[in-house]
Amino acid sequence: MIAYLDESGAHEGPGDVFTLGGWVARESRWKRIEAVWDTWLGSRVFHMVDFENRYGDFANWPNPKKRIR
């Protein structure tokens, strides 16, 4: 079995929320998942912090927190 897990939150603030998500699959299935994933995304890696701060691949994306003329 192979697992990919990712967490978010729980940084010791008031009202902290901790989330955990992931995938678990047998190795043979995982190789098929990776093939599809690589076809769609290539070697790109998604980091929410980059998206939120409009950094890297997201530098030219509009920011919903700012007014768009």
C-alpha positions in Angstrom: 0.0 0.0 0.0 1.1 3.6 -0.8 -0.3 6.6 0.9 -0.1 10.4 0.2 -1.3 12.6 3.1 -1.4 16.3 3.5 -2.3 18.5 6.5 -3.4 22.1 6.9 -4.1 24.3 9.9 -3.4 23.8 13.6 -0.9 26.6 14.0 -1.8 27.2 17.7 -4.2 30.1 17.1 -7.6 30.5 18.7 -10.2 28.5 17.0 -7.6 26.4 15.1 -8.9 23.8 12.7 -6.8 20.9 11.6 -7.6 19.1 8.4 -6.0 16.0 6.8 -6.6 14.6 3.4 -5.1 11.9 1.4 -5.1 8.9 -0.9 -4.3 5.3 -0.1 -4.0 2.6 -2.8 -2.2 -0.6 -3.8 1.1 0.0 -5.6 -0.3 -1.3 -9.0 -3.2 1.2 -8.8 -1.0 4.0 -7.6 1.2 3.7 -10.7 -2.0 4.2 -12.8 -3.0 7.2 -10.7 0.5 8.7 -11.1 0.4 8.3 -14.9 -2.9 10.2 -15.1 -1.7 12.8 -12.7 1.5 13.4 -14.6 -0.4 13.6 -17.9 -2.5 16.4 -16.5 -0.1 18.3 -14.3 3.4 17.2 -15.4 6.0 18.1 -12.7 4.0 21.0 -11.3 3.2 20.9 -7.6 0.3 22.8 -6.1 0.9 24.8 -2.9 -2.0 26.7 -1.5 0.3 29.4 -0.1 1.5 30.1 -3.6 -2.1 30.3 -4.9 -3.2 32.6 -2.0 -0.2 34.9 -2.5 -0.4 34.8 -6.4 3.2 33.5 -6.6 4.9 31.4 -9.3 2.4 29.8 -11.6 -0.3 32.0 -10.1 1.4 35.3 -10.4 -0.9 36.6 -13.1 -4.1 35.2 -11.6 -6.6 37.8 -10.4 -6.8 38.2 -6.7 -10.4 38.1 -5.4 -9.4 40.3 -2.5 -8.4 43.1 -4.8 -10.7 45.2 -7.0 -10.4 44.4 -10.7 -11.0 47.4 -13.0 
